[in-house]
Amino acid sequence: MLTASATIYCPNPHCRAANPELNRCCQTCGTAIPKVYLWAVGGGIEAYQPGDLLAERYWVKQGQLLLDTQPGIAPNAPEEISEILDPYLRLFAYQPQVPLVYTTLIQGQRQGSREMLLLEVPLNRLEPGIQLLPRLTDAWATATSLRQLNWLWQMARLWQPLNIERVASTLLTPEILRVDGALLHLLQLQPDGKLTPDLSHLGRLWQGWIATAHPDLQDFLAALCHQLIQRQLVSSGALVTILDRALTKVGQAYQRQVVLATQSDRGPTRQQNEDACYPPAGTIRTVDVSREVALVVVCDGIGGHEGGDVASNLAIATIQQQLQPRLEPPAFLDTAGWVEALEKATLIANDAISQRNDMELRQERQRMGTTLVMGLAAQHELYLAHVGDSRAYRITPNACQQVTVDDDLASREVRLGYNLYRDALQHPGSGALVQALGMGDSTLVHPTVQRYILDEDCLFLLCSDGLSDFNRIEENWHAELLPVLQKKIDVKTAIARLVAIANSQNGHDNVTIGLLLCQVQPTSVSTPLSADLALCPSDSSHESQGPPPTQLLAPPQRLNWLPWLVAVLAMIGLGGMVAYVRSPALRTLLAPPPQPTSIGEPAPDPSKQESSSSTPITLPLTSALLQVIPADPSNGQPPATLNLPLAKEPQNQSVPSVRIPQGSLLKVIRHTESKAGILTTLKICWVEPEPVVRQGVAQAGDEVMAELRVLVSRLAIVEPATLSPKILQIVEQSCAPLPSSTRDLAPLPQPTSSSFP
């Protein structure tokens, strides 16, 4: 237990009074005081003593544990993103398991300065004082067989994304592995170094846990470790499949009931309620999830009086229609089936809203849309699906954790490795959505689906931003939601109180809330797992490990022309075939859309996989502002600079090329169809300065031209509102006018045969 006590300053900018660390609220103005505890990595932290103050605000509690004494002031952002920071940003989608970087400090003199990372760390609030979460190895021996399998399953699912970022050694370091009940947490990320670990190393680690494993698991775990160590099992996807089978078997020895409740309110300032939910607002019922499925959906409409309420209600009706046949046995699905069903229902809802927009000739900001967050409990699992910024929180006796990551500009900046989250939130337009249902074709929508094993009593809260804004949940969960788990109040009372908090403490928006109270009880004596259950599955299918990077446009896919050729010949004859062969643009437009990714826990950034790139684009919309993004040479991608020819008259046969450094900004001027394909003309708006001035570098005002395939994976759409005022001024001078948002972009004209030269 730690005894050193700090002084925290009130976050209210009109107060800033000093308060003892133990105060929940400011003793002067009554404002709630957030306690931000941090874990220091590197930078010589071992040289500091309890009571030392770093950067005049970070109080050393003990060892690597610090406290921010000025939580009302945004932490300073680093001048540049270092290599040590990059894995934390790329794995941002894995919160709360992967820690969030709060800020960085540079310690020491300039010559020998060292970077210190300050990571947000969850604490063990079940014990008195300020303590870290217990080590997995300390909690292992007393855990149930289901809990032990759950921890192994989470480690297996994290292996691939951490391995991609070269920090898989994290999962081999017991001191880093912490647990908060059922949920695994990583205290920090451990770089791999020169040697790259594989699953055999994980098998050796788990082998040391066999003796203290639950008796029902020992034979199974021994067989599993043997396969890993002998490299008979080398795929993390196959490992996850094996553990899924074991979880299903062990999970049958438990009874699970889910009490679900919904409520929606217009709020004190809005004329109509654009939110919607399923089941209808006011529903409260108990579901035995071994016999039927518990489903809660919350939607927050976008479009104001232009149809936000229409979009949210249409999404609810479509999803209900799609999932209803699966909500009762014997139509239950397996794990992969539920993930696919939730994704499919979400995409069909998107298309229903988008088609309604098209039918009513809605363009740009007139288009209606909606966010979505959905929870589905079936047997021993709970699935969460979301698009937009409606959120899901997981509440246990120890903590309240946001378990969805908003699809907004701030989150995208972090996932692309451009910025720290706390700093990204300070930029104008950081909360602007990068995806929502109904704004475009379903190929542009990437729903995130997560899975949780239900091995303990817990509460899932789904809500629109009318409640979650301004940290109201983080401030009130302990008083309003923890008593539900403690059986001191019921869900009806809790949901009514939350609506009252949203209206009185926020009040700027509609509010919609869904609660899923999960209650877990063992029902029978468990049976030992057979060692045969640990055999490598015969099929090599690997489920996706998580969501793709947030993206606005999807990459084009090469057309397999032979099947299309046969189809065209059969349907419309030789004339259709000739038209198809002569039109490269038509082949691009007819290319099959990319299939939605099956998503489990938040996933690795596929930017470093061969199958996708970090922020792929297809046809950038006219007037879109684009930025040159770095490429990864290890994947065979081109260098981090972009070389494009200047746009000249067609008769000019000598067209010089210019080099456009990464980070530079360009505006789409027009698209031209030719026999070579689709050519895009772009205007240079701002060039990222380089340390050494070289010839042949693009200048602001230059126009360049490139084939579409050259631009794929090299450029990303940028919201003008996210730029610094200085750069935005330069961009506006070079490339005015700019759209205020991506929703203002002019649609592309439809290609016609007459446009071919």
C-alpha positions in Angstrom: 0.0 0.0 0.0 1.3 3.5 -0.9 1.2 6.2 1.7 2.7 9.2 0.0 0.0 11.9 -0.6 0.0 14.6 -3.2 -1.8 17.9 -3.7 -4.2 18.0 -6.7 -5.4 21.3 -8.2 -9.0 21.7 -9.1 -9.7 21.2 -12.8 -12.2 24.1 -12.8 -10.3 26.9 -14.7 -12.1 29.5 -12.5 -11.0 27.8 -9.3 -7.7 25.9 -9.4 -7.8 25.4 -5.7 -5.4 23.0 -4.0 -6.9 19.8 -2.6 -5.7 16.7 -0.8 -5.3 13.7 -3.0 -8.1 11.8 -1.2 -10.7 14.4 -2.0 -13.4 13.3 -4.5 -14.6 16.9 -5.1 -12.9 20.3 -4.8 -13.3 21.6 -1.3 -13.8 25.1 -2.7 -16.1 24.8 -5.7 -17.4 21.2 -5.5 -16.1 20.2 -8.9 -15.3 16.5 -9.3 -11.5 15.9 -9.2 -10.3 13.2 -11.6 -7.4 11.0 -10.4 -5.1 10.3 -13.3 -2.5 7.7 -12.2 0.4 7.1 -14.6 3.0 4.4 -15.2 6.4 5.8 -16.1 8.5 3.9 -18.6 12.1 4.7 -19.4 13.8 8.1 -18.9 15.6 7.1 -15.8 12.5 6.9 -13.6 14.3 4.6 -11.2 16.4 7.6 -10.0 13.4 9.5 -8.6 12.1 9.2 -5.0 8.5 9.3 -3.7 7.4 13.0 -3.4 9.5 14.2 -6.4 7.7 16.4 -8.9 8.4 15.9 -12.6 7.8 18.7 -15.0 6.2 20.7 -12.1 3.1 18.5 -12.2 3.7 14.7 -12.0 4.0 13.5 -8.4 6.1 10.3 -7.8 4.0 8.0 -5.7 6.4 5.1 -5.6 8.7 3.5 -8.1 7.1 4.0 -11.6 3.7 5.1 -10.3 3.0 8.8 -10.7 0.0 11.1 -10.2 -1.0 14.1 -12.4 -1.5 17.0 -9.9 -3.1 19.2 -12.6 -5.6 17.0 -14.4 -7.6 20.0 -15.6 -4.7 21.1 -18.0 -4.1 19.1 -21.1 -0.6 17.4 -21.0 2.1 18.6 -23.4 2.4 16.8 -26.7 5.8 15.5 -27.9 7.4 17.5 -30.7 7.7 14.3 -32.8 6.5 10.7 -32.6 9.5 8.5 -31.7 9.9 4.8 -32.5 9.1 3.8 -28.9 5.8 5.6 -29.1 4.7 4.1 -32.4 3.5 0.7 -31.2 1.3 2.3 -28.5 -0.4 4.4 -31.2 -0.8 1.6 -33.7 -2.4 -0.5 -31.0 -4.7 2.2 -29.9 -7.8 0.2 -30.8 -7.0 -2.4 -28.2 -8.0 -0.3 -25.2 -8.4 -0.9 -22.4 -6.0 -3.9 -22.6 -3.1 -1.9 -24.2 -2.3 1.2 -22.1 -2.9 4.7 -23.5 0.0 7.1 -23.7 -0.8 10.2 -21.6 2.3 12.2 -22.5 6.0 12.0 -22.8 8.8 13.8 -20.8 12.4 14.4 -21.9 14.7 13.9 -18.9 18.3 14.9 -18.6 20.5 17.3 -20.6 20.1 17.7 -24.4 23.2 15.6 -25.1 22.1 12.7 -23.0 18.4 13.3 -22.8 16.1 10.3 -22.5 12.4 10.0 -23.3 10.0 8.9 -20.5 6.6 7.6 -21.4 3.7 8.2 -19.0 1.0 5.6 -19.5 -2.5 5.7 -18.1 -2.8 2.7 -15.7 -5.8 1.0 -14.1 -5.6 0.4 -10.4 -6.9 -2.2 -8.0 -9.7 -0.3 -6.2 -11.0 -3.4 -4.4 -8.1 -3.0 -1.9 -7.4 0.0 0.4 -4.9 2.5 -0.8 -3.4 2.9 -4.3 -2.3 -0.4 -5.8 -1.6 -1.8 -9.2 -3.8 -4.6 -10.6 -2.6 -8.0 -9.5 -0.3 -10.1 -11.7 -1.9 -12.8 -13.7 0.5 -15.3 -12.2 -0.6 -14.3 -8.7 -4.3 -14.7 -9.5 -3.9 -17.8 -11.6 -4.0 -20.6 -9.0 -7.3 -19.4 -7.4 -9.2 -18.7 -10.7 -11.9 -21.0 -12.1 -11.3 -23.1 -15.2 -13.4 -20.7 -17.2 -11.4 -17.6 -16.0 -8.1 -19.3 -16.7 -9.2 -20.2 -20.3 -10.5 -16.6 -20.7 -7.1 -15.2 -19.9 -5.3 -17.6 -22.2 -7.8 -16.8 -25.0 -7.1 -13.0 -24.6 -3.4 -13.6 -24.8 -3.8 -15.7 -27.9 -5.9 -12.9 -29.6 -3.4 -10.3 -28.7 -0.5 -12.3 -30.1 -0.9 -11.3 -33.8 -1.3 -7.6 -33.4 1.6 -7.3 -30.9 3.7 -9.5 -33.1 3.1 -7.2 -36.1 4.3 -4.2 -34.0 7.3 -6.2 -32.8 6.2 -6.1 -29.1 5.0 -9.8 -28.7 7.6 -10.1 -25.9 5.1 -8.3 -23.8 3.0 -11.4 -23.6 6.0 -13.4 -22.4 6.8 -11.1 -19.5 4.8 -12.1 -16.4 5.4 -8.8 -14.6 3.6 -6.9 -17.3 0.5 -9.2 -17.4 -2.1 -7.8 -15.0 -5.7 -8.8 -14.5 -8.8 -6.9 -13.5 -11.2 -9.8 -12.8 -11.8 -11.4 -16.2 -10.0 -8.7 -18.3 -6.3 -8.9 -19.1 -4.3 -5.7 -19.0 -0.8 -4.9 -20.2 1.2 -2.6 -17.9 3.4 -1.5 -20.8 4.7 -2.8 -24.1 8.0 -4.7 -24.3 10.0 -4.4 -27.5 11.1 -7.7 -29.0 14.7 -6.6 -29.6 16.9 -8.6 -32.1 15.1 -12.0 -31.5 11.5 -12.3 -32.7 9.5 -14.6 -30.4 7.1 -17.2 -31.8 4.2 -19.2 -30.4 6.7 -21.8 -29.0 7.8 -19.2 -26.5 4.2 -18.7 -25.4 3.9 -22.5 -25.0 6.9 -22.6 -22.7 5.5 -19.8 -20.6 2.1 -21.5 -20.3 3.8 -24.9 -19.6 5.0 -23.4 -16.3 1.4 -22.7 -15.3 0.1 -26.3 -15.8 0.8 -27.4 -12.2 -1.3 -24.6 -10.7 -4.0 -24.7 -13.4 -7.5 -25.9 -12.5 -7.5 -29.7 -12.4 -10.1 -29.8 -15.3 -7.6 -28.0 -17.6 -4.3 -29.7 -16.8 -4.5 -32.4 -19.5 -5.8 -30.0 -22.1 -3.2 -27.4 -21.3 -0.4 -29.9 -21.3 -1.4 -31.1 -24.8 -1.8 -27.5 -26.0 1.6 -26.5 -24.7 3.2 -29.6 -26.3 1.9 -28.6 -29.7 3.1 -25.0 -29.3 6.6 -26.0 -28.1 7.0 -28.6 -30.9 5.8 -26.0 -33.4 3.0 -28.2 -34.5 0.7 -25.2 -33.9 2.2 -22.1 -35.4 -0.9 -20.0 -36.2 -2.4 -17.7 -33.6 -5.7 -18.0 -35.5 -5.7 -21.8 -35.0 -4.7 -21.3 -31.3 -7.7 -19.0 -30.8 -10.0 -21.6 -32.5 -8.8 -24.3 -30.1 -9.4 -22.1 -27.0 -12.8 -21.1 -28.3 -13.8 -24.7 -28.4 -12.6 -25.2 -24.9 -14.5 -22.1 -23.7 -17.7 -23.4 -25.3 -17.3 -26.7 -23.5 -16.5 -25.2 -20.1 -19.0 -22.5 -20.4 -21.9 -25.0 -20.5 -21.4 -25.6 -16.8 -22.7 -22.1 -16.0 -26.1 -20.5 -16.1 -26.3 -16.9 -17.3 -29.2 -14.4 -17.1 -29.1 -11.0 -18.6 -31.4 -8.2 -17.3 -31.8 -5.7 -20.1 -33.3 -2.2 -20.0 -33.7 0.7 -22.4 -34.7 4.3 -22.1 -34.7 7.3 -24.4 -35.4 11.0 -23.8 -35.6 14.1 -26.0 -33.7 16.2 -23.5 -34.5 19.7 -22.3 -33.2 21.6 -25.4 -34.1 19.6 -28.4 -37.5 19.8 -30.3 -37.5 16.2 -31.3 -35.8 12.9 -30.4 -33.5 11.7 -33.1 -32.3 8.8 -31.1 -33.8 5.3 -31.2 -33.3 2.0 -29.4 -34.3 -1.7 -29.4 -36.1 -3.0 -27.5 -38.4 0.0 -27.4 -37.7 2.6 -24.7 -39.0 1.6 -21.3 -38.4 -2.1 -21.8 -37.1 -4.1 -18.8 -36.9 -7.9 -19.0 -34.8 -10.9 -18.0 -33.3 -13.2 -20.6 -31.9 -16.7 -20.0 -29.2 -16.5 -22.7 -28.8 -20.3 -22.9 -32.4 -20.4 -24.3 -32.6 -17.1 -26.2 -30.5 -14.1 -27.1 -30.4 -10.7 -25.3 -30.2 -7.9 -27.8 -29.9 -4.1 -27.2 -29.3 -1.5 -29.9 -28.8 2.3 -29.5 -28.7 4.7 -32.4 -28.1 8.4 -32.5 -29.5 10.1 -35.6 -27.5 12.6 -37.7 -29.3 15.1 -39.8 -31.4 17.2 -37.5 -34.8 18.0 -38.8 -33.7 16.7 -42.1 -34.2 13.1 -41.0 -31.9 12.0 -38.1 -34.9 10.3 -36.5 -35.8 8.6 -39.7 -32.3 7.2 -40.1 -32.0 5.9 -36.5 -35.4 4.3 -36.6 -34.7 2.7 -40.0 -31.5 1.3 -38.7 -33.3 -0.2 -35.7 -36.0 -1.7 -37.8 -33.5 -3.2 -40.4 -31.3 -4.7 -37.7 -34.2 -6.2 -35.9 -35.5 -7.7 -39.1 -32.1 -9.2 -39.9 -31.4 -10.7 -36.5 -34.8 -11.8 -35.4 -34.6 -15.2 -37.0 -31.5 -15.9 -34.9 -32.7 -14.8 -31.5 -34.1 -18.1 -30.4 -32.9 -21.7 -30.6 -32.3 -23.8 -32.6 -31.2 -20.9 -34.8 -28.3 -20.0 -32.5 -25.0 -19.3 -34.3 -21.5 -20.1 -33.4 -18.9 -17.5 -32.7 -17.9 -16.8 -36.3 -21.6 -16.8 -37.2 -22.6 -14.1 -34.7 -19.7 -11.9 -35.8 -20.8 -12.3 -39.5 -24.4 -11.8 -38.6 -23.8 -8.5 -36.7 -21.6 -7.1 -39.5 -24.1 -8.1 -42.2 -27.0 -6.6 -40.3 -25.1 -3.4 -39.8 -24.1 -3.1 -43.5 -27.7 -3.8 -44.6 -28.9 -1.1 -42.3 -26.4 1.3 -43.8 -27.5 0.5 -47.3 -31.2 0.9 -46.4 -30.5 4.5 -45.1 -28.2 5.3 -48.0 -30.8 4.2 -50.5 -33.4 6.3 -48.8 -31.1 9.3 -49.1 -30.6 8.6 -52.8 -34.3 8.1 -53.4 -35.0 11.5 -51.8 -32.1 13.1 -53.7 -30.3 14.1 -50.5 -26.8 15.4 -51.1 -23.8 16.2 -48.9 -25.0 17.6 -45.5 -28.6 17.0 -46.3 -28.0 13.2 -46.1 -29.3 11.6 -43.0 -27.4 9.1 -41.0 -26.9 7.5 -37.6 -24.4 6.1 -35.2 -24.8 2.6 -33.8 -23.8 0.6 -30.8 -25.2 -2.9 -30.3 -24.9 -5.5 -27.6 -25.8 -9.2 -28.1 -25.5 -11.8 -25.3 -25.6 -15.4 -26.4 -24.7 -18.4 -24.2 -21.2 -17.7 -22.7 -20.3 -14.6 -24.8 -21.4 -11.0 -25.3 -20.7 -9.3 -28.6 -20.5 -5.5 -29.1 -20.8 -3.9 -32.5 -20.4 -0.1 -33.2 -20.1 2.5 -35.8 -19.6 6.2 -35.0 -19.3 7.7 -31.5 -22.1 6.0 -29.5 -20.3 4.1 -26.8 -20.2 0.9 -24.7 -18.8 0.7 -21.2 -18.0 -2.3 -19.1 -18.6 -2.0 -15.4 -17.3 -4.4 -12.8 -16.9 -4.0 -9.0 -13.4 -2.7 -9.6 -13.7 -0.4 -12.6 -15.8 1.3 -15.3 -14.0 1.1 -18.7 -14.9 2.4 -22.1 -14.6 -0.5 -24.4 -15.4 1.0 -27.7 -13.2 3.5 -29.6 -15.0 6.4 -31.3 -14.9 6.6 -35.0 -13.8 10.2 -35.0 -10.8 12.2 -36.3 -9.0 12.2 -33.0 -9.0 8.4 -32.9 -7.9 8.1 -36.5 -5.0 10.4 -35.9 -3.8 8.2 -33.2 -4.3 4.9 -35.0 -2.3 6.2 -38.0 0.6 7.1 -35.6 0.3 10.9 -36.0 -0.5 12.1 -32.5 -1.2 11.2 -28.9 -4.9 10.9 -28.1 -5.0 13.6 -25.4 -3.4 16.1 -27.8 -5.5 15.1 -30.7 -8.6 15.9 -28.6 -7.5 19.5 -28.4 -7.6 20.1 -32.1 -10.6 21.7 -33.8 -13.0 19.2 -35.2 -11.4 16.3 -33.3 -14.9 14.9 -32.6 -16.0 14.9 -36.3 -17.1 11.4 -37.4 -15.1 9.5 -40.0 -17.9 7.0 -40.5 -21.6 6.6 -39.7 -24.4 4.6 -41.2 -26.2 6.0 -44.2 -23.6 8.4 -45.5 -22.4 6.2 -48.4 -22.0 2.8 -49.8 -21.4 -0.1 -47.4 -18.0 -0.7 -48.9 -17.0 2.5 -47.0 -18.3 1.3 -43.6 -16.2 -0.8 -41.3 -18.2 -1.9 -38.2 -16.1 -3.0 -35.2 -17.3 -6.2 -33.5 -15.8 -7.2 -30.1 -16.3 -10.3 -28.0 -16.3 -10.8 -24.2 -16.4 -14.0 -22.3 -19.1 -13.9 -19.5 -17.4 -15.5 -16.6 -18.4 -13.0 -13.9 -21.2 -10.6 -12.9 -20.8 -7.4 -14.9 -22.8 -4.6 -16.4 -22.6 -3.2 -20.0 -23.8 0.3 -20.6 -24.6 1.4 -24.2 -25.4 5.1 -24.7 -25.5 8.0 -27.1 -23.2 11.0 -26.6 -26.0 12.8 -24.8 -24.9 10.9 -21.7 -21.2 10.2 -22.4 -20.1 13.7 -23.2 -18.0 15.6 -20.6 -17.0 12.4 -18.9 -20.4 12.0 -17.1 -20.2 8.3 -17.0 -16.6 8.3 -15.5 -17.8 10.8 -12.9 -21.0 9.0 -11.9 -20.5 5.2 -12.4 -19.4 4.6 -8.8 -22.5 6.1 -7.4 -25.1 5.1 -10.0 -24.0 1.9 -11.6 -21.9 0.0 -9.1 -24.9 -0.3 -6.7 -26.6 -2.3 -9.5 -23.9 -4.9 -9.3 -24.1 -4.8 -5.5 -27.9 -5.4 -5.8 -28.6 -2.2 -3.9 -30.7 -0.8 -6.7 -32.4 -2.3 -9.8 -31.8 -1.4 -13.4 -35.0 0.5 -13.7 -33.8 3.0 -11.0 -30.3 3.1 -12.4 -31.4 3.9 -16.0 -33.8 6.7 -14.7 -31.0 8.3 -12.7 -28.7 8.2 -15.7 -31.2 10.0 -17.9 -31.7 12.6 -15.2 -27.9 13.1 -15.1 -27.7 13.5 -18.8 -30.5 16.1 -18.9 -29.3 18.1 -15.9 -25.5 17.9 -16.3 -25.3 17.9 -20.1 -28.7 18.7 -21.5 -27.5 19.7 -25.0 -28.7 16.6 -26.8 -31.1 13.6 -26.8 -30.1 10.8 -24.6 -30.6 7.0 -25.1 -29.4 4.3 -22.8 -29.3 0.5 -22.9 -28.2 -1.7 -20.0 -27.2 -5.3 -20.0 -26.8 -6.7 -16.5 -25.0 -10.1 -16.8 -25.4 -12.5 -13.9 -23.3 -15.7 -14.0 -23.7 -18.8 -11.7 -22.2 -22.3 -11.9 -24.9 -24.9 -12.3 -23.2 -28.3 -12.4 -19.9 -30.0 -11.6 -17.5 -29.4 -14.5 -15.9 -32.2 -16.3 -12.2 -32.3 -17.3 -11.3 -31.2 -20.8 -9.9 -33.9 -23.0 -6.4 -33.5 -24.4 -7.9 -34.3 -27.8 -9.7 -31.0 -27.6 -6.3 -29.3 -27.9 -5.5 -30.8 -31.3 -4.9 -28.4 -34.1 -8.2 -27.8 -36.0 -8.3 -29.5 -39.4 -9.4 -26.3 -41.2 -6.9 -23.5 -41.3 -9.4 -20.7 -41.2 -8.2 -17.8 -39.1 -10.7 -15.4 -37.8 -9.9 -11.8 -38.1 -8.2 -10.4 -35.0 -10.0 -7.0 -35.1 -11.0 -3.8 -36.9 -9.1 -2.4 -39.9 -7.6 1.1 -39.5 -10.2 3.8 -39.7 -10.5 4.8 -43.3 -12.7 7.0 -45.4 -12.4 5.3 -48.7 -11.8 1.6 -49.6 -9.1 0.4 -51.9 -9.9 -0.7 -55.4 -9.6 -4.4 -56.1 -8.3 -6.0 -59.3 -11.1 -7.4 -61.4 -11.0 -11.1 -62.3 -12.0 -10.3 -65.9 -12.7 -13.8 -67.1 -15.8 -14.5 -65.1 -17.1 -11.1 -65.9 -16.3 -11.6 -69.6 -18.3 -14.9 -69.6 -21.2 -13.2 -67.8 -21.3 -10.3 -70.2 -21.2 -12.6 -73.2 -24.0 -14.7 -71.9 -26.2 -11.8 -70.9 -25.8 -9.1 -73.4 -23.7 -10.6 -76.2 -20.6 -9.5 -78.0 -21.5 -5.8 -78.0 -21.4 -5.7 -74.2 -18.1 -7.5 -74.2 -16.5 -5.0 -76.5 -17.7 -2.1 -74.4 -16.3 -3.7 -71.3 -12.8 -4.4 -72.9 -12.5 -0.9 -74.3 -13.4 0.9 -71.0 -10.7 0.7 -68.2 -12.8 3.1 -66.1 -15.8 0.8 -66.5 -13.7 -2.2 -65.3 -12.7 -0.1 -62.2 -16.4 0.7 -61.5 -17.5 -2.9 -61.9 -14.8 -4.3 -59.6 -16.3 -6.2 -56.7 -16.4 -4.3 -53.5 -14.0 -5.3 -50.7 -15.6 -7.7 -48.3 -16.2 -6.5 -44.7 -13.7 -7.9 -42.2 -14.8 -10.3 -39.5 -13.8 -8.6 -36.4 -13.2 -9.9 -32.9 -11.3 -8.0 -30.2 -10.0 -4.7 -31.4 -7.6 -5.6 -34.1 -4.1 -5.1 -35.5 -3.5 -2.3 -37.8 -3.4 -4.1 -41.2 -1.1 -1.4 -42.6 1.8 -3.7 -42.1 0.1 -6.7 -43.8 0.3 -7.5 -47.5 -3.4 -7.4 -47.9 -4.1 -3.8 -47.2 -2.5 -0.4 -46.6 -2.8 2.1 -43.9 -5.3 4.6 -45.4 -6.2 3.3 -48.9 -8.3 5.4 -51.3 -10.2 4.9 -54.4 -11.4 7.9 -56.4 -10.7 10.9 -54.1 -13.8 13.2 -54.3 -13.3 16.5 -56.2 -12.0 19.3 -53.9 -10.8 16.7 -51.3 -7.7 17.7 -49.3 -5.2 14.8 -49.3 -2.0 14.2 -47.4 1.0 12.1 -48.4 1.4 9.4 -45.8 4.5 7.3 -45.0 4.9 3.9 -46.6 6.4 0.8 -45.1 9.4 -0.3 -47.2 9.4 -3.7 -45.4 6.2 -4.5 -47.2 7.6 -3.7 -50.6 5.7 -0.4 -50.6 7.3 2.6 -52.4 9.5 5.1 -50.6 8.0 7.6 -48.2 8.2 10.3 -50.8 5.9 10.6 -53.8 7.2 11.4 -57.3 4.6 12.7 -59.7 4.8 14.4 -63.1 3.7 18.0 -63.4 0.4 18.4 -65.3 1.1 19.7 -68.8 -0.7 20.0 -72.1 -1.1 16.6 -73.9 1.1 17.7 -76.8 4.1 18.4 -74.4 6.0 15.1 -74.6 8.6 16.1 -72.0 6.9 16.3 -68.6 9.3 16.7 -65.6 8.5 15.0 -62.3 8.6 16.6 -58.9 9.1 15.0 -55.5 6.4 15.5 -52.9 7.6 14.8 -49.3 5.5 12.8 -46.9 3.1 15.0 -44.9 2.6 17.4 -47.9 -1.0 18.5 -48.7 -2.7 18.3 -52.1 -6.2 19.2 -53.4 -8.0 17.1 -56.0 -8.8 19.2 -59.0 -10.3 16.8 -61.5 -10.4 13.3 -62.9 -9.9 12.4 -66.5 -10.5 9.1 -68.3 -8.1 8.0 -70.9 -7.0 4.8 -72.6 -4.4 4.3 -69.8 -7.0 4.5 -67.1 -8.2 7.2 -64.8 -5.9 10.2 -64.4 -6.2 12.4 -61.3 -5.0 16.0 -61.3 -3.9 17.5 -57.9 -2.7 20.9 -56.8 0.1 21.2 -54.3 -1.3 23.2 -51.3 1.6 22.9 -48.8 4.9 21.1 -48.9 6.3 19.5 -45.7 9.6 21.4 -45.0 12.8 19.2 -45.2 16.1 19.8 -43.4 18.0 20.1 -46.6 16.7 22.1 -49.6 17.0 20.0 -52.8 16.1 20.6 -56.4 13.1 18.9 -57.9 10.8 19.3 -54.9 7.2 20.3 -55.5 6.2 23.9 -54.8 2.9 25.2 -53.5 0.7 25.9 -56.5 2.2 23.2 -58.7 -0.3 20.9 -60.4 0.6 17.2 -60.8 -1.1 14.3 -62.5 -1.1 10.6 -61.7 -2.9 7.4 -62.5 -5.2 6.2 -59.8 -3.2 3.1 -59.0 -0.2 5.3 -58.1 -2.3 7.1 -55.5 -3.7 4.0 -53.8 -2.3 3.6 -50.3 -0.2 6.8 -50.6 -2.7 9.5 -49.8 -5.3 10.0 -47.0 -8.2 12.4 -46.8 -7.6 15.3 -44.3 -10.3 17.4 -42.6 -9.2 21.1 -43.0 -10.4 21.7 -39.4 -7.7 19.4 -38.1 -4.8 21.5 -39.5 -3.0 24.1 -37.4 -4.0 27.7 -38.1 -0.7 28.5 -39.6 -0.7 25.6 -42.1 -4.4 26.1 -42.9 -3.7 29.7 -43.8 -1.0 28.6 -46.3 -3.3 25.9 -47.7 -6.2 28.3 -48.2 -3.9 30.8 -50.0 -2.6 28.1 -52.3 -5.8 26.0 -52.9 -8.8 28.0 -51.9 -11.7 27.3 -51.6 -11.5 24.3 -49.3 -14.4 22.2 -48.0 -15.2 22.8 -44.3 -15.8 19.1 -44.0 -15.6 15.9 -46.1 -19.4 16.1 -46.2 -19.0 19.2 -48.4 -17.1 17.4 -51.1 -18.6 17.5 -54.6 -19.5 14.0 -55.9 -17.7 12.7 -58.9 -19.4 12.9 -62.2 -20.5 9.5 -63.6 -18.1 8.3 -66.4 -19.6 8.2 -69.8 -18.4 6.7 -73.1 -18.2 10.2 -74.6 -15.5 11.2 -72.2 -13.0 8.8 -73.7 -10.4 10.4 -76.1 
